[in-house]
Amino acid sequence: MEDRDQRIYEEAAALWQEVFGEPPPVRADGRTLLDIITRSLGDTSYERLRSPYLRPSTIVGPGQPRDNARLR
């Protein structure tokens, strides 16, 4: 289990570096670092269904008709 915790810490420390441009100021576990990062970012809206990386034909959600032509 220590290997897993170490990998999580390394990923969280790398994310901290990307977000804040400096190494983490404290030696904390990965879970704590991720908690601090997510609390500091603030609220942002994210609408996955309007992503420029998805084509409308690949999005199917509740209330949307399915493309039966693709099923044949």
Stockholm file with secondary structure:
# STOCKHOLM 1.0

chainA/1-72         MEDRDQRIYEEAAALWQEVFGEPPPVRADGRTLLDIITRSLGDTSYERLRSPYLRPSTIVGPGQPRDNARLR
#=GR chainA/1-72 SS CHHHHHHHHHHHHHHHHHHHSSCCSSCCCHHHHHHHHHHHHCCCCCCGGGCTTSCGGGCCCTTCCCCHHHHC
#=GC SS_cons        CHHHHHHHHHHHHHHHHHHHSSCCSSCCCHHHHHHHHHHHHCCCCCCGGGCTTSCGGGCCCTTCCCCHHHHC
//
